[in-house]
């Protein structure tokens, strides 16, 4: 009985550590480091990190990574987004759109004539 309980608790601890490591963001791809001119930290605690992003027309952000997050678009703008390993995709982002996003490594180019304004709530 004790051996089973120890095995179960050990397995849970191991899976928790693996999950936390898998969701950790490499610093070299953190948008606050590689795209600090467009990404600003507005709030952070042990559960979430909230980023404010402004992407002017014609700007291409360097490759960066986001964790699981809710994205809120606060302006209409047109982007070309390339996720690692995929073809570029053009997107028209509309003011008020709210969407869920799984973890990704991507590059974003504002190909429109208006500034992109976004709030992202990343889960830790």
C-alpha positions as CSV (number, residue, x, y, z in Angstrom):
1,X,0.0,0.0,0.0
2,X,2.7,2.5,1.0
3,X,4.8,1.5,-2.0
4,X,1.9,2.2,-4.4
5,X,1.2,5.5,-2.8
6,X,4.9,6.5,-3.1
7,X,4.9,5.5,-6.7
8,X,1.7,7.4,-7.5
9,X,3.0,10.6,-5.7
10,X,6.4,10.2,-7.3
11,X,4.8,9.9,-10.8
12,X,2.6,13.0,-10.1
13,X,5.6,15.0,-9.0
14,X,7.6,13.9,-12.1
15,X,4.8,14.8,-14.5
16,X,4.3,18.2,-12.8
17,X,8.0,19.0,-13.2
18,X,8.0,17.9,-16.9
19,X,4.9,19.9,-17.6
20,X,6.4,23.1,-16.0
21,X,9.6,22.6,-18.0
22,X,7.7,22.0,-21.2
23,X,5.8,25.3,-20.7
24,X,8.9,27.3,-19.8
25,X,9.9,29.8,-22.4
26,X,13.5,29.9,-23.6
27,X,14.8,33.4,-22.8
28,X,16.3,33.8,-26.2
29,X,12.8,33.7,-27.7
30,X,11.0,35.8,-25.1
31,X,9.3,38.7,-26.9
32,X,10.2,41.0,-24.0
33,X,13.9,40.4,-24.9
34,X,13.8,40.0,-28.7
35,X,11.0,42.4,-29.5
36,X,11.2,44.9,-26.6
37,X,10.4,47.8,-28.9
38,X,6.9,46.4,-29.5
39,X,6.2,44.2,-26.4
40,X,5.7,45.7,-22.9
41,X,5.0,43.8,-19.7
42,X,1.9,45.4,-18.0
43,X,1.2,42.8,-15.3
44,X,2.7,39.5,-14.0
45,X,2.1,37.2,-11.1
46,X,2.5,33.4,-10.5
47,X,-0.4,32.6,-12.8
48,X,-0.2,34.9,-15.8
49,X,1.9,37.4,-17.7
50,X,0.1,40.2,-19.5
51,X,1.8,41.8,-22.6
52,X,0.8,44.9,-24.5
53,X,2.0,44.9,-28.1
54,X,2.1,47.7,-30.6
55,X,3.3,46.8,-34.1
56,X,3.5,49.8,-36.5
57,X,2.8,49.4,-40.2
58,X,5.7,47.9,-42.1
59,X,7.3,46.5,-38.9
60,X,8.5,42.8,-38.9
61,X,9.0,41.4,-35.4
62,X,11.8,38.9,-35.0
63,X,11.1,35.3,-34.2
64,X,9.7,34.9,-30.7
65,X,7.7,32.6,-28.6
66,X,4.4,32.8,-26.7
67,X,2.9,30.3,-24.2
68,X,-0.7,29.4,-24.0
69,X,-2.6,32.7,-24.1
70,X,-5.8,34.7,-24.7
71,X,-5.3,37.4,-27.3
72,X,-7.4,40.5,-27.4
73,X,-7.2,42.7,-30.6
74,X,-7.6,46.4,-29.9
75,X,-7.3,47.7,-33.4
76,X,-8.0,46.6,-37.0
77,X,-4.8,45.6,-38.7
78,X,-3.4,43.2,-41.4
79,X,-0.6,40.8,-40.6
80,X,1.5,38.2,-42.3
81,X,2.3,35.6,-39.6
82,X,4.8,32.8,-40.1
83,X,4.8,30.0,-37.5
84,X,8.0,27.9,-37.3
85,X,7.8,25.1,-39.9
86,X,4.7,26.6,-41.7
87,X,4.1,28.8,-44.7
88,X,3.3,32.5,-44.1
89,X,-0.4,33.3,-43.6
90,X,-2.1,36.7,-44.1
91,X,-4.6,37.6,-41.4
92,X,-7.0,40.6,-41.0
93,X,-7.3,41.3,-37.3
94,X,-10.4,43.1,-36.2
95,X,-11.0,45.3,-33.2
96,X,-12.7,43.4,-30.4
97,X,-11.7,39.9,-31.6
98,X,-10.7,37.6,-28.7
99,X,-9.1,34.3,-29.3
100,X,-7.3,31.4,-27.6
101,X,-3.8,30.6,-28.9
102,X,-1.7,27.5,-28.1
103,X,2.1,27.9,-27.6
104,X,3.9,29.0,-30.7
105,X,7.1,30.3,-32.2
106,X,6.4,32.9,-34.9
107,X,7.4,36.0,-36.8
108,X,4.8,38.7,-37.4
109,X,4.8,41.4,-40.0
110,X,2.3,44.3,-40.1
111,X,1.5,44.5,-43.8
112,X,-1.3,47.0,-43.4
113,X,-1.6,50.7,-43.0
114,X,-2.7,50.8,-39.4
115,X,-0.8,50.0,-36.1
116,X,-1.6,46.7,-34.5
117,X,-2.5,46.9,-30.9
118,X,-2.9,43.7,-28.9
119,X,-3.2,42.6,-25.3
120,X,-2.1,39.0,-24.5
121,X,-2.7,37.1,-21.3
122,X,-0.2,34.3,-21.2
123,X,-0.7,31.4,-18.8
124,X,2.3,30.3,-16.8
